[in-house]
Amino acid sequence: MRLWVFVGSYYLKYFCIILCALEFFFIGIDSLQYAEKFPTAANLLLLFFVYDGLYALNYTLPLSLLLALVLFYTAFIHSNQYTALLSIGYSIKQILRPMLAINALFIVIFVGLSATPFVYMQEKAEAIIYKDNAGNISQNLLVKYNNDYVYFGKINPLLQSASNVKIFTLQNKQLKTFAQAPSANFEGKFWVLHGVRFLTLPTPFVLGPKGLKVQKLPVLKTLKGFRPKVLDTIYQNKPAVSITDALRSLHVLYRQKADTKKIRGFLYVSILLPFFVPLTAILIAYHTPKLARYENLALLSLKFILLSLVLWGLFFAMGKFSISGVFLPEVGVLGPFLTLAVIALRYYKRLDAKL
């Protein structure tokens, strides 16, 4: 227990320092592109920085966990504390386990947050800059949902609103009803259309019986469960969507027998890829020397930093390619992750054999 507190406290100290530095750096650089569009209200400006900082965690958290590990080993080897811990009977695995546990805890929390509106921080930050929310609006979307074909003239997934909505309902491949509304909002589990013009076509469609029925309805609730973020996930080139909304999108696509490659890629990236951090930590621990005279510590730190950045960059790029449809998600994300997992577990078994 003393080892866990000793190693864990030092590791957390380095992690907090690097995370704060990267967060301020990211916010500073990211703010340059919006400097001329900053709101004049101080509360909105503060909200922008908070949202931008939370969005930055997608990039800074995994890097901070890995760079803190590099800094920990470099400092401990340089001060001979690493050698002292090994010489009094602690194994390499025992020293590594507190840091792996901290890594796993932060990653699990991060993945859990990805299932919440936490992932929409970038959209909220941009909504403050672009007050008309133009960056979030999609136009002229035609989608199929169950037996309905739905046209959205404009839709804002963040505000959960739409305009110029038209719904064509088919039965046995024939048009049954048509609804048109100038505006609509997603409330609870339904789309609520306002000022609806509702047309019911006769069945069967023959001369003689009652013809077309036209109604004007103040409100119409329809499209149960068809959430705005489902549209954002499927049709935006760069979606920012939570894991729960992605699972709903996957369910919709499976029911429509549509292509699920994009959603599968997103789920792999959101759930699996963050765990490359503890796997990379094992590789770093394996190649860490026991004594400072065995390696040039400056050069060793550079190698570990490059390893961390290259692996993070590769997984990030492959994830983006898989989401955009360039690669199958099983090839672009799942395959490389499992390869890294197998290599890291083999090295983990051989850690104490180095002593």
C-alpha positions as CSV (number, residue, x, y, z in Angstrom):
1,M,0.0,0.0,0.0
2,R,2.9,2.4,0.8
3,L,4.3,1.7,-2.6
4,W,1.0,2.6,-4.3
5,V,0.8,5.9,-2.4
6,F,4.4,6.7,-3.0
7,V,4.4,6.0,-6.7
8,G,0.9,7.1,-7.3
9,S,1.4,10.5,-5.7
10,Y,4.5,11.3,-7.8
11,Y,2.8,10.1,-11.0
12,L,-0.3,12.2,-10.3
13,K,1.9,15.2,-9.6
14,Y,3.6,15.0,-13.0
15,F,0.2,14.2,-14.7
16,C,-1.5,17.3,-13.2
17,I,1.5,19.6,-14.2
18,I,1.5,18.3,-17.8
19,L,-2.3,18.3,-18.2
20,C,-2.6,21.9,-17.0
21,A,0.3,23.0,-19.3
22,L,-1.3,21.2,-22.3
23,E,-4.8,22.5,-21.5
24,F,-3.6,26.2,-21.4
25,F,-1.6,25.7,-24.5
26,F,-4.5,24.2,-26.4
27,I,-7.0,26.9,-25.2
28,G,-4.5,29.6,-26.1
29,I,-3.8,28.3,-29.6
30,D,-7.5,27.4,-30.3
31,S,-8.6,30.8,-29.1
32,L,-6.4,32.6,-31.7
33,Q,-8.8,31.6,-34.5
34,Y,-11.8,33.1,-32.6
35,A,-10.0,36.2,-31.2
36,E,-11.9,38.6,-33.5
37,K,-15.3,37.0,-32.8
38,F,-15.1,36.8,-29.0
39,P,-18.4,37.8,-27.3
40,T,-18.3,41.1,-25.3
41,A,-20.1,39.6,-22.3
42,A,-17.6,38.2,-19.7
43,N,-19.9,35.3,-18.7
44,L,-20.1,34.1,-22.3
45,L,-16.3,34.4,-22.7
46,L,-15.8,32.4,-19.5
47,L,-18.2,29.7,-20.8
48,F,-16.3,29.6,-24.1
49,F,-13.0,28.9,-22.3
50,V,-14.6,26.3,-20.1
51,Y,-16.2,24.5,-23.0
52,D,-13.0,24.7,-25.1
53,G,-11.0,23.3,-22.2
54,L,-13.4,20.4,-21.7
55,Y,-13.2,19.7,-25.5
56,A,-9.4,19.8,-25.3
57,L,-9.4,16.8,-22.9
58,N,-10.0,14.6,-25.9
59,Y,-6.4,15.3,-26.9
60,T,-4.7,16.4,-23.7
61,L,-5.8,13.6,-21.4
62,P,-4.2,10.6,-23.2
63,L,-1.0,12.6,-24.0
64,S,-0.7,13.8,-20.4
65,L,-1.1,10.3,-19.0
66,L,1.7,9.0,-21.2
67,L,4.1,12.0,-20.9
68,A,3.7,11.9,-17.1
69,L,4.8,8.3,-17.2
70,V,7.9,9.3,-19.2
71,L,8.7,12.1,-16.8
72,F,8.1,9.8,-13.8
73,Y,10.6,7.2,-15.1
74,T,13.2,9.8,-16.1
75,A,13.1,11.6,-12.8
76,F,13.1,8.3,-10.7
77,I,16.0,6.9,-12.7
78,H,18.0,10.1,-12.5
79,S,17.5,10.3,-8.7
80,N,18.2,6.5,-8.3
81,Q,14.9,6.1,-6.6
82,Y,13.9,3.5,-9.2
83,T,17.0,1.5,-8.6
84,A,16.4,1.7,-4.8
85,L,12.9,0.4,-5.1
86,L,14.1,-2.5,-7.2
87,S,17.0,-3.3,-4.9
88,I,14.8,-3.5,-1.8
89,G,12.7,-6.2,-3.4
90,Y,10.0,-4.5,-5.4
91,S,9.5,-5.8,-8.9
92,I,9.0,-3.8,-12.1
93,K,5.4,-4.9,-12.2
94,Q,4.7,-3.7,-8.7
95,I,6.1,-0.3,-9.5
96,L,4.1,-0.1,-12.7
97,R,0.8,-1.3,-11.3
98,P,-0.2,2.0,-9.5
99,M,0.4,4.0,-12.7
100,L,-1.6,1.4,-14.7
101,A,-4.4,1.6,-12.2
102,I,-4.5,5.4,-12.4
103,N,-4.4,5.2,-16.2
104,A,-7.2,2.8,-16.3
105,L,-9.3,4.8,-13.9
106,F,-9.0,8.0,-15.9
107,I,-9.7,6.2,-19.2
108,V,-12.8,4.5,-17.8
109,I,-14.1,7.9,-16.5
110,F,-13.3,9.5,-19.9
111,V,-15.1,6.7,-21.8
112,G,-18.0,7.1,-19.4
113,L,-18.1,10.9,-20.1
114,S,-18.2,10.1,-23.8
115,A,-21.6,8.6,-23.3
116,T,-22.9,11.9,-22.0
117,P,-23.4,15.4,-23.5
118,F,-19.7,16.0,-22.5
119,V,-18.8,15.3,-26.1
120,Y,-20.8,18.3,-27.4
121,M,-18.4,20.8,-25.7
122,Q,-16.9,21.9,-29.1
123,E,-20.4,22.6,-30.5
124,K,-21.3,24.6,-27.4
125,A,-18.1,26.6,-27.7
126,E,-18.7,27.3,-31.3
127,A,-22.4,28.2,-30.6
128,I,-21.1,31.0,-28.4
129,I,-18.8,32.3,-31.2
130,Y,-21.3,31.8,-34.0
131,K,-24.4,33.2,-32.3
132,D,-26.7,32.0,-35.2
133,N,-25.4,28.4,-34.7
134,A,-24.7,28.3,-38.4
135,G,-21.9,25.8,-37.8
136,N,-24.4,23.2,-36.4
137,I,-27.1,23.6,-39.0
138,S,-27.6,21.0,-41.7
139,Q,-29.7,21.6,-44.8
140,N,-31.8,19.7,-47.3
141,L,-31.7,16.2,-45.6
142,L,-33.9,13.4,-46.9
143,V,-33.9,10.3,-44.6
144,K,-35.8,7.1,-44.2
145,Y,-37.2,6.1,-40.8
146,N,-39.3,2.9,-40.6
147,N,-42.1,3.5,-43.2
148,D,-41.5,7.3,-43.4
149,Y,-39.4,9.4,-45.7
150,V,-38.6,12.6,-44.0
151,Y,-37.3,15.8,-45.5
152,F,-35.7,18.5,-43.3
153,G,-35.2,21.9,-45.0
154,K,-32.9,23.0,-42.0
155,I,-32.1,21.1,-38.8
156,N,-30.1,22.1,-35.8
157,P,-29.2,19.0,-33.8
158,L,-27.8,21.0,-30.9
159,L,-31.0,23.0,-30.4
160,Q,-33.2,20.0,-31.5
161,S,-35.2,22.1,-33.9
162,A,-36.0,22.0,-37.6
163,S,-37.8,24.0,-40.3
164,N,-39.6,23.1,-43.5
165,V,-40.3,19.5,-42.5
166,K,-42.1,17.1,-44.9
167,I,-43.0,13.5,-43.9
168,F,-44.1,10.9,-46.5
169,T,-45.6,7.8,-45.0
170,L,-45.8,4.7,-47.2
171,Q,-47.9,1.5,-46.8
172,N,-47.2,-1.4,-49.1
173,K,-45.0,0.8,-51.2
174,Q,-47.8,3.3,-51.8
175,L,-48.0,6.8,-50.4
176,K,-50.6,6.8,-47.5
177,T,-50.2,10.2,-45.8
178,F,-48.2,13.4,-46.3
179,A,-47.5,16.0,-43.6
180,Q,-45.8,19.4,-44.0
181,A,-44.9,21.9,-41.3
182,P,-42.9,25.1,-41.3
183,S,-41.3,24.3,-37.9
184,A,-40.7,21.3,-35.6
185,N,-39.0,20.6,-32.2
186,F,-37.8,17.3,-30.7
187,E,-39.6,17.0,-27.3
188,G,-39.2,13.9,-25.1
189,K,-39.2,11.0,-27.6
190,F,-41.2,12.6,-30.4
191,W,-40.9,15.3,-33.1
192,V,-43.6,17.8,-32.5
193,L,-44.7,19.6,-35.7
194,H,-46.4,23.0,-35.5
195,G,-48.9,24.4,-38.0
196,V,-49.3,21.1,-39.9
197,R,-50.9,20.5,-43.3
198,F,-51.9,16.8,-43.2
199,L,-53.0,15.0,-46.3
200,T,-54.5,11.5,-46.3
201,L,-54.7,9.6,-49.6
202,P,-57.6,7.2,-50.4
203,T,-57.0,3.5,-50.1
204,P,-57.4,1.9,-52.5
205,F,-56.5,4.6,-55.0
206,V,-59.4,4.3,-57.4
207,L,-62.0,6.6,-58.9
208,G,-65.4,6.8,-57.2
209,P,-64.9,6.6,-53.5
210,K,-63.9,9.5,-51.2
211,G,-60.9,11.2,-52.5
212,L,-58.0,13.2,-50.9
213,K,-58.5,14.3,-47.3
214,V,-56.8,17.6,-46.3
215,Q,-56.5,18.6,-42.6
216,K,-54.9,21.5,-40.8
217,L,-53.5,20.5,-37.4
218,P,-52.0,22.9,-34.8
219,V,-49.7,20.1,-33.5
220,L,-48.6,16.7,-34.7
221,K,-46.4,14.3,-32.7
222,T,-44.6,11.8,-34.8
223,L,-41.3,10.0,-35.5
224,K,-40.9,8.5,-32.1
225,G,-37.3,7.9,-31.1
226,F,-35.8,9.6,-34.1
227,R,-33.4,11.8,-32.2
228,P,-31.7,14.8,-33.9
229,K,-28.2,13.5,-33.0
230,V,-29.0,10.4,-34.9
231,L,-29.1,12.5,-38.0
232,D,-25.9,14.3,-37.0
233,T,-24.1,11.1,-36.5
234,I,-25.2,9.6,-39.9
235,Y,-25.0,12.6,-42.2
236,Q,-22.3,14.9,-40.8
237,N,-18.8,14.5,-42.1
238,K,-17.3,15.1,-38.6
239,P,-19.8,14.2,-36.1
240,A,-19.5,14.9,-32.4
241,V,-21.9,12.5,-30.8
242,S,-22.1,10.6,-27.5
243,I,-21.8,6.8,-27.3
244,T,-25.5,6.6,-26.3
245,D,-26.6,8.5,-29.4
246,A,-24.3,6.5,-31.6
247,L,-25.9,3.3,-30.3
248,R,-29.3,4.7,-31.1
249,S,-28.0,5.5,-34.6
250,L,-26.7,2.0,-35.0
251,H,-30.1,0.6,-33.9
252,V,-31.8,2.8,-36.5
253,L,-29.4,1.8,-39.3
254,Y,-29.8,-1.9,-38.5
255,R,-33.5,-1.6,-38.7
256,Q,-33.3,0.1,-42.0
257,K,-30.6,-2.4,-43.2
258,A,-28.3,0.4,-44.0
259,D,-24.5,0.7,-43.9
260,T,-23.3,0.8,-40.3
261,K,-19.6,1.2,-41.1
262,K,-19.3,4.8,-39.9
263,I,-21.1,4.2,-36.6
264,R,-19.1,1.1,-35.9
265,G,-15.9,3.1,-36.5
266,F,-17.1,5.8,-34.1
267,L,-17.9,3.3,-31.4
268,Y,-14.5,1.6,-31.7
269,V,-12.8,4.9,-31.5
270,S,-14.8,6.1,-28.5
271,I,-14.7,2.9,-26.4
272,L,-11.5,1.1,-27.3
273,L,-8.9,3.5,-28.5
274,P,-8.5,5.4,-25.2
275,F,-7.2,2.2,-23.7
276,F,-4.1,2.4,-25.9
277,V,-2.7,4.5,-23.1
278,P,-2.1,1.8,-20.5
279,L,-0.9,-0.6,-23.2
280,T,1.7,1.9,-24.3
281,A,2.7,2.4,-20.7
282,I,3.6,-1.2,-20.5
283,L,5.9,-0.8,-23.6
284,I,7.6,2.2,-21.9
285,A,8.1,0.3,-18.6
286,Y,9.6,-2.7,-20.5
287,H,12.2,-0.5,-22.2
288,T,13.1,1.6,-19.2
289,P,16.6,0.8,-17.9
290,K,17.2,0.2,-14.2
291,L,20.2,2.5,-13.9
292,A,21.0,5.9,-15.4
293,R,24.4,4.8,-16.7
294,Y,22.7,2.2,-18.9
295,E,21.1,4.9,-21.1
296,N,21.4,8.5,-22.1
297,L,18.3,9.7,-20.2
298,A,17.7,12.8,-22.4
299,L,17.8,10.6,-25.5
300,L,15.7,7.9,-23.8
301,S,13.0,10.5,-22.9
302,L,12.9,11.8,-26.4
303,K,12.4,8.2,-27.7
304,F,9.6,7.6,-25.3
305,I,7.9,10.9,-26.1
306,L,8.2,10.1,-29.9
307,L,6.8,6.6,-29.2
308,S,3.8,8.1,-27.4
309,L,3.1,10.8,-30.0
310,V,3.5,8.4,-32.9
311,L,1.2,5.8,-31.5
312,W,-1.4,8.4,-30.5
313,G,-1.2,10.0,-33.9
314,L,-1.5,6.7,-35.7
315,F,-4.5,5.6,-33.7
316,F,-6.1,9.0,-34.1
317,A,-5.6,9.1,-37.8
318,M,-6.8,5.5,-38.3
319,G,-9.9,6.3,-36.2
320,K,-10.7,9.3,-38.4
321,F,-10.2,7.4,-41.6
322,S,-12.4,4.6,-40.3
323,I,-15.2,7.0,-39.3
324,S,-15.0,8.7,-42.7
325,G,-15.3,5.3,-44.4
326,V,-11.8,5.0,-45.9
327,F,-11.1,1.8,-44.0
328,L,-13.3,-0.8,-42.5
329,P,-13.5,-0.1,-38.8
330,E,-12.4,-3.6,-38.0
331,V,-9.3,-3.1,-40.2
332,G,-8.5,0.5,-39.3
333,V,-9.2,0.5,-35.6
334,L,-10.0,-2.9,-34.1
335,G,-7.1,-4.7,-35.8
336,P,-4.3,-2.3,-34.8
337,F,-5.7,-2.0,-31.2
338,L,-5.8,-5.8,-30.8
339,T,-2.2,-6.1,-32.2
340,L,-1.0,-3.5,-29.7
341,A,-2.9,-5.3,-26.9
342,V,-1.2,-8.6,-27.7
343,I,2.3,-7.1,-27.9
344,A,1.8,-5.2,-24.6
345,L,0.5,-8.3,-22.8
346,R,3.5,-10.3,-24.0
347,Y,5.8,-7.6,-22.7
348,Y,3.9,-7.4,-19.4
349,K,4.5,-11.1,-18.8
350,R,8.2,-10.7,-19.4
351,L,8.6,-7.5,-17.3
352,D,10.1,-9.2,-14.2
353,A,12.3,-11.5,-16.3
354,K,14.5,-8.4,-17.0
355,L,15.7,-8.2,-13.4
